[in-house]
Amino acid sequence: MPNSKLPTMRQQLQQLVALPSVSATDPKLDNGNRSVVELLATWLQTLGFTIELMPLENQPKKANLIATLGRGDGGLVLAGHTDTVPFDESGWQSDPFVLSERDNRLYGLGSTDMKGFFPLAIEAAQSFAGRQPKHPLIILATADEETSMAGARSLVAAGRPRARYALVGEPTGLKPVHLHKGMMMESIRLTGRSGHSSNPRYGASALEAMHTAISELLALRSEWQAQYQNPGFEVQVPTLNFGCIHGGDNPNRICGQTELQFDLRPLPGMSLELLREQLNQRLRNCIEDEQIHMQHISLMEGVEAFAEDSASPLIKATEKLTGHSAGSVAFATEAPFLQQLGMQTVILGAGDIDQAHQPNEYLGCERLAPMVDILRNLIGKFCF
């Protein structure tokens, strides 16, 4: 029976969307998520969950929520992040912070990615009101997934929460996912010496040295792609994308400084630490000009690739419930961090990734009841 003290599922989503929780590298755009997790805590406490808010270090506006029903070993974590990306209001047909229903769709910032997951999880949990679980049910709400994954990293550092199984409710179109690539963002900065372009001896061209570095990166990419393949992915090899390059200031000056930023998406089994070591060694070896100074900088800590055994009980259970074989996605999630905490993990959500990070983001109403049913069955199987 629905709890009369709780808002309805749609009212919950309406209230969550109305609370700005943009996560951004630009401090002017960053809101923090504290108000969102505090609201979730209020609702979950009404259902008998024990509440713990874990503020992020030196960030009082940001916190993780661990809400636990029951005690003991094992159990199931239903996990999601509470932050959203920044938005371009001019691209929206309605206010991003006002939940709007049109054409059987619920429009609002974060409706799919991924505030919409929490009302569905709460709705499923209500089905077991008044019953004591044999194994704990934990609803986990994190901060800063869209930028640094600081919320998930702090959970790993704390060694919490502990459970046997975890579901990350990222948008997968109601299909279970047991594989995704990792993510690295790196920068190469080369500093030479500017001078008059009429004579190369007047300087040391950082731009020409960067040409050498790019050639080395392309060779390294080819080597990685020959060495590593995984047929479980649409793009079966690791990718390296040159995202942007900046340098120099005028055609008649030798370029004194240039920077290349690139993105690397490794497959499961490729260690971020070893990849960075290989990148650094190869690049330093290829820059022979002693007048060129190189800096290799990681723009973020990176996210390891994710792979869950396709034969695990959790994967088999979600395949049976959805009627779909577990597949892969190209985007990164918090799943690897939950794995580090010792949990079998699956990614499964109601939304579609093509709606994420887009103007007029929406969650289809036809997805709500099926997702609640999936979560209800998993709670019953692994907790009760």
C-alpha positions as CSV (number, residue, x, y, z in Angstrom):
1,M,0.0,0.0,0.0
2,P,1.3,3.5,-0.8
3,N,2.4,5.5,2.2
4,S,0.0,8.4,2.7
5,K,2.8,10.5,4.2
6,L,4.8,10.3,0.9
7,P,4.2,12.3,-2.2
8,T,3.2,10.3,-5.3
9,M,5.9,9.1,-7.6
10,R,5.3,11.9,-10.0
11,Q,5.2,14.5,-7.2
12,Q,8.5,13.2,-6.0
13,L,10.1,13.6,-9.4
14,Q,8.5,17.1,-9.6
15,Q,10.1,18.1,-6.4
16,L,13.5,16.6,-7.2
17,V,13.6,18.3,-10.6
18,A,12.8,21.6,-9.0
19,L,15.9,21.5,-6.8
20,P,19.0,22.7,-8.8
21,S,21.9,20.3,-8.4
22,V,24.1,21.1,-11.4
23,S,27.6,19.6,-11.1
24,A,30.2,21.6,-13.0
25,T,33.9,22.2,-13.2
26,D,33.1,25.9,-13.3
27,P,32.3,27.1,-9.7
28,K,29.9,29.7,-11.0
29,L,27.6,26.9,-12.4
30,D,28.1,24.4,-9.6
31,N,25.1,24.1,-7.2
32,G,25.9,21.1,-5.0
33,N,23.4,18.3,-4.3
34,R,22.8,18.7,-0.5
35,S,19.1,19.8,-0.8
36,V,18.3,16.8,-3.0
37,V,19.8,14.1,-0.7
38,E,18.1,15.8,2.3
39,L,14.7,15.6,0.6
40,L,15.3,11.9,-0.3
41,A,16.3,11.3,3.3
42,T,13.0,12.7,4.5
43,W,11.0,10.4,2.3
44,L,13.1,7.3,3.0
45,Q,13.0,7.9,6.8
46,T,9.2,7.8,6.5
47,L,9.5,4.3,5.1
48,G,11.7,3.2,8.1
49,F,15.1,3.5,6.5
50,T,18.1,4.4,8.6
51,I,19.6,7.6,7.2
52,E,23.3,8.6,6.9
53,L,24.5,11.7,5.1
54,M,28.2,11.7,4.2
55,P,29.4,15.2,3.3
56,L,32.2,15.3,0.8
57,E,35.5,16.6,2.2
58,N,35.8,20.4,2.1
59,Q,32.5,20.6,0.1
60,P,29.6,21.3,2.6
61,K,27.1,21.7,-0.3
62,K,27.7,18.1,-1.4
63,A,26.9,14.8,0.2
64,N,26.2,11.1,-0.4
65,L,23.1,9.5,1.1
66,I,23.1,5.9,2.4
67,A,19.6,4.9,3.4
68,T,19.4,1.4,4.8
69,L,16.4,-0.8,5.6
70,G,17.2,-3.9,7.7
71,R,20.5,-5.3,9.1
72,G,22.9,-8.0,8.4
73,D,25.1,-9.3,5.6
74,G,24.3,-9.4,1.9
75,G,21.5,-7.4,0.4
76,L,20.9,-5.1,-2.5
77,V,22.0,-1.5,-3.2
78,L,19.9,0.6,-5.6
79,A,22.3,3.4,-6.6
80,G,22.1,6.6,-8.5
81,H,23.6,10.1,-8.7
82,T,21.7,13.2,-7.8
83,D,23.6,15.8,-9.8
84,T,22.9,17.0,-13.3
85,V,25.0,18.6,-16.1
86,P,24.7,22.3,-16.8
87,F,22.0,23.3,-19.3
88,D,21.3,25.7,-22.1
89,E,17.9,27.1,-21.2
90,S,17.5,28.6,-24.7
91,G,17.2,25.1,-26.1
92,W,14.4,24.1,-23.8
93,Q,10.7,24.4,-24.7
94,S,9.8,24.5,-21.0
95,D,11.5,25.5,-17.7
96,P,14.2,22.8,-17.0
97,F,13.3,22.9,-13.3
98,V,9.6,22.4,-13.8
99,L,8.4,18.9,-14.5
100,S,6.2,19.0,-17.6
101,E,4.2,16.2,-19.1
102,R,3.7,16.2,-22.9
103,D,3.0,13.4,-25.3
104,N,3.2,10.8,-22.4
105,R,6.7,12.1,-21.5
106,L,8.0,13.7,-18.3
107,Y,10.3,16.6,-19.3
108,G,12.8,18.1,-16.9
109,L,16.5,18.4,-16.1
110,G,17.6,15.1,-14.7
111,S,14.4,13.3,-15.4
112,T,16.3,10.6,-17.2
113,D,19.9,11.2,-16.0
114,M,19.1,10.4,-13.3
115,K,16.8,11.9,-10.7
116,G,13.9,9.9,-12.1
117,F,15.4,6.7,-10.8
118,F,14.8,7.6,-7.1
119,P,11.0,7.8,-7.2
120,L,10.9,4.5,-9.0
121,A,13.2,2.9,-6.3
122,I,11.0,4.4,-3.5
123,E,7.9,3.1,-5.2
124,A,9.3,-0.4,-5.4
125,A,10.5,-0.2,-1.7
126,Q,7.0,0.8,-0.6
127,S,5.7,-2.6,-1.7
128,F,7.5,-4.2,1.3
129,A,6.2,-1.7,3.9
130,G,5.9,-3.3,7.3
131,R,8.1,-6.3,6.5
132,Q,11.5,-7.0,7.9
133,P,14.1,-7.9,5.2
134,K,16.3,-10.9,5.6
135,H,19.1,-8.9,4.0
136,P,19.4,-5.1,3.9
137,L,18.0,-2.9,1.2
138,I,20.1,0.1,0.6
139,I,19.2,3.2,-1.5
140,L,22.4,5.1,-2.3
141,A,22.4,8.6,-3.7
142,T,25.7,10.2,-4.7
143,A,27.3,13.5,-5.5
144,D,29.4,14.8,-8.4
145,E,29.1,11.8,-10.8
146,E,28.9,14.2,-13.7
147,T,32.3,15.7,-13.0
148,S,34.8,14.1,-10.7
149,M,33.0,11.0,-9.4
150,A,34.0,12.4,-6.0
151,G,31.0,11.0,-4.3
152,A,31.7,7.4,-5.4
153,R,35.4,7.8,-4.7
154,S,34.7,8.9,-1.1
155,L,32.5,5.8,-0.6
156,V,35.3,3.5,-1.7
157,A,37.7,5.4,0.7
158,A,35.2,4.8,3.5
159,G,34.5,1.2,2.5
160,R,30.8,1.7,2.5
161,P,28.1,0.7,1.8
162,R,28.5,-3.1,2.1
163,A,26.2,-5.4,0.3
164,R,26.3,-8.4,-2.1
165,Y,24.5,-6.9,-5.1
166,A,24.2,-3.4,-6.6
167,L,22.1,-1.9,-9.4
168,V,23.0,1.4,-10.9
169,G,19.9,3.0,-12.4
170,E,21.6,4.9,-15.3
171,P,19.5,5.2,-18.4
172,T,19.8,1.9,-20.4
173,G,16.3,1.6,-21.9
174,L,15.2,-1.2,-19.5
175,K,18.1,-3.4,-20.7
176,P,20.7,-4.8,-18.3
177,V,24.3,-3.8,-18.9
178,H,27.4,-5.6,-17.7
179,L,30.2,-3.9,-19.6
180,H,31.3,-0.4,-20.2
181,K,34.6,1.2,-21.2
182,G,36.7,3.4,-18.9
183,M,37.4,7.1,-19.3
184,M,40.6,9.1,-19.2
185,M,41.1,12.8,-20.1
186,E,44.7,13.8,-20.6
187,S,46.7,16.9,-21.5
188,I,50.1,17.2,-23.2
189,R,51.7,20.6,-22.8
190,L,54.9,21.4,-24.7
191,T,57.0,24.5,-24.0
192,G,59.8,25.6,-26.4
193,R,61.1,29.0,-27.2
194,S,59.4,31.6,-29.3
195,G,61.4,33.7,-31.8
196,H,61.3,35.3,-35.2
197,S,60.1,32.9,-37.9
198,S,62.7,34.0,-40.4
199,N,65.3,31.7,-38.8
200,P,64.5,28.4,-37.0
201,R,67.6,28.9,-34.9
202,Y,65.9,31.8,-33.1
203,G,63.6,29.5,-31.2
204,A,62.4,26.0,-30.6
205,S,59.0,25.2,-32.1
206,A,56.5,23.6,-29.6
207,L,54.1,23.1,-32.5
208,E,56.6,21.0,-34.5
209,A,57.3,19.0,-31.4
210,M,53.6,18.5,-30.9
211,H,53.4,17.1,-34.5
212,T,55.9,14.4,-33.4
213,A,53.9,13.7,-30.2
214,I,50.7,13.3,-32.1
215,S,52.3,10.9,-34.5
216,E,53.5,8.9,-31.5
217,L,50.0,8.9,-30.0
218,L,48.5,7.7,-33.2
219,A,51.1,4.8,-33.4
220,L,50.3,3.9,-29.7
221,R,46.6,3.9,-30.5
222,S,47.1,1.5,-33.3
223,E,49.2,-0.8,-31.1
224,W,46.5,-0.8,-28.4
225,Q,43.8,-1.5,-30.9
226,A,45.8,-4.4,-32.3
227,Q,46.4,-5.8,-28.8
228,Y,43.0,-5.3,-27.2
229,Q,39.5,-6.1,-28.7
230,N,36.2,-7.0,-27.0
231,P,33.4,-8.2,-29.2
232,G,30.9,-7.2,-26.5
233,F,31.2,-3.6,-27.5
234,E,29.8,-1.9,-30.6
235,V,33.3,-0.3,-31.0
236,Q,35.4,-3.3,-30.1
237,V,38.7,-1.5,-29.5
238,P,39.9,1.2,-27.2
239,T,39.6,4.7,-28.6
240,L,41.8,7.7,-28.4
241,N,40.3,11.0,-29.5
242,F,42.1,14.3,-30.0
243,G,39.7,16.8,-28.6
244,C,41.3,20.2,-28.8
245,I,44.7,21.8,-29.4
246,H,45.9,25.3,-28.6
247,G,49.2,27.0,-29.2
248,G,51.1,29.9,-30.7
249,D,50.0,33.4,-31.3
250,N,51.0,34.6,-34.7
251,P,52.1,33.2,-38.1
252,N,55.5,35.0,-38.0
253,R,56.5,33.8,-34.6
254,I,58.0,30.5,-33.7
255,C,55.4,28.7,-31.5
256,G,56.7,28.8,-27.9
257,Q,53.9,26.8,-26.3
258,T,51.1,24.4,-27.3
259,E,48.7,22.0,-25.5
260,L,46.8,19.0,-26.7
261,Q,43.9,17.5,-24.8
262,F,42.6,14.1,-25.6
263,D,40.2,11.4,-24.4
264,L,41.0,7.7,-24.0
265,R,38.3,5.0,-23.6
266,P,40.0,1.8,-22.4
267,L,38.5,-1.7,-22.4
268,P,38.0,-3.9,-19.4
269,G,41.4,-5.3,-18.4
270,M,43.3,-2.1,-19.3
271,S,44.7,-0.4,-16.2
272,L,44.5,3.4,-16.1
273,E,47.7,3.6,-14.1
274,L,49.6,1.4,-16.6
275,L,48.2,3.3,-19.6
276,R,49.4,6.6,-18.1
277,E,52.8,5.2,-17.5
278,Q,53.0,4.0,-21.1
279,L,51.8,7.3,-22.5
280,N,54.3,9.3,-20.4
281,Q,57.3,7.0,-21.4
282,R,56.5,7.0,-25.1
283,L,56.0,10.7,-25.3
284,R,59.1,11.6,-23.4
285,N,61.1,9.2,-25.6
286,C,59.9,10.8,-28.8
287,I,60.7,14.4,-27.9
288,E,64.4,14.6,-28.8
289,D,64.9,18.3,-28.8
290,E,66.4,19.3,-25.4
291,Q,64.9,22.8,-25.7
292,I,61.3,21.3,-25.5
293,H,59.9,20.8,-22.1
294,M,56.9,18.4,-21.8
295,Q,54.2,18.1,-19.1
296,H,51.8,15.2,-19.1
297,I,48.8,16.1,-17.0
298,S,45.7,14.1,-16.1
299,L,42.6,16.3,-16.4
300,M,40.7,14.0,-14.1
301,E,41.4,10.9,-12.1
302,G,39.7,8.7,-14.6
303,V,37.2,5.9,-14.4
304,E,38.1,2.3,-14.8
305,A,36.3,0.1,-17.3
306,F,33.5,-2.1,-15.9
307,A,32.9,-5.8,-16.5
308,E,30.6,-8.0,-14.5
309,D,30.6,-11.8,-15.0
310,S,27.7,-12.6,-17.4
311,A,27.0,-15.7,-15.3
312,S,26.5,-13.8,-12.0
313,P,23.2,-14.3,-10.2
314,L,22.4,-10.6,-10.5
315,I,23.0,-10.5,-14.3
316,K,20.9,-13.7,-14.8
317,A,18.1,-12.3,-12.7
318,T,17.9,-9.0,-14.6
319,E,18.1,-10.8,-18.0
320,K,15.1,-12.9,-16.9
321,L,13.1,-10.0,-15.6
322,T,13.7,-7.8,-18.7
323,G,13.8,-10.4,-21.4
324,H,17.1,-9.0,-22.7
325,S,20.6,-10.3,-22.7
326,A,23.1,-8.1,-20.8
327,G,25.0,-5.9,-23.1
328,S,27.4,-2.9,-23.1
329,V,27.3,0.8,-23.2
330,A,29.9,3.4,-24.3
331,F,29.5,5.8,-21.4
332,A,31.1,5.5,-17.9
333,T,29.2,5.1,-14.6
334,E,29.8,4.6,-10.9
335,A,29.5,0.8,-11.3
336,P,33.3,0.1,-11.1
337,F,33.4,1.8,-7.7
338,L,30.6,-0.4,-6.3
339,Q,32.5,-3.4,-7.7
340,Q,35.5,-2.2,-5.7
341,L,33.3,-2.4,-2.6
342,G,32.8,-6.1,-3.3
343,M,29.4,-6.1,-5.0
344,Q,28.1,-7.9,-8.1
345,T,26.9,-4.9,-10.1
346,V,24.5,-4.3,-13.0
347,I,23.5,-1.1,-14.8
348,L,19.8,-0.9,-15.5
349,G,17.5,2.1,-15.8
350,A,14.3,3.3,-17.4
351,G,15.5,6.2,-19.5
352,D,17.5,6.4,-22.7
353,I,21.0,7.7,-22.9
354,D,20.2,9.7,-26.0
355,Q,18.1,11.9,-23.8
356,A,20.9,12.6,-21.3
357,H,22.7,15.9,-21.4
358,Q,20.2,17.2,-24.0
359,P,17.7,20.1,-24.0
360,N,14.2,18.9,-23.4
361,E,15.4,15.8,-21.5
362,Y,12.5,13.5,-20.8
363,L,11.5,10.1,-19.3
364,G,8.8,8.2,-21.1
365,C,5.8,7.4,-18.9
366,E,5.5,4.0,-20.4
367,R,8.8,3.0,-18.8
368,L,7.7,3.8,-15.2
369,A,5.6,0.8,-14.3
370,P,8.0,-1.8,-15.9
371,M,11.0,-0.3,-14.0
372,V,9.2,-0.4,-10.7
373,D,8.2,-4.0,-11.4
374,I,11.9,-4.9,-12.1
375,L,13.1,-3.2,-8.9
376,R,10.3,-4.8,-6.9
377,N,11.3,-8.3,-8.1
378,L,15.0,-7.7,-7.4
379,I,14.2,-6.4,-3.9
380,G,12.0,-9.4,-3.2
381,K,14.7,-11.9,-4.5
382,F,17.8,-10.4,-2.9
383,C,16.4,-8.9,0.3
384,F,13.2,-10.7,1.3
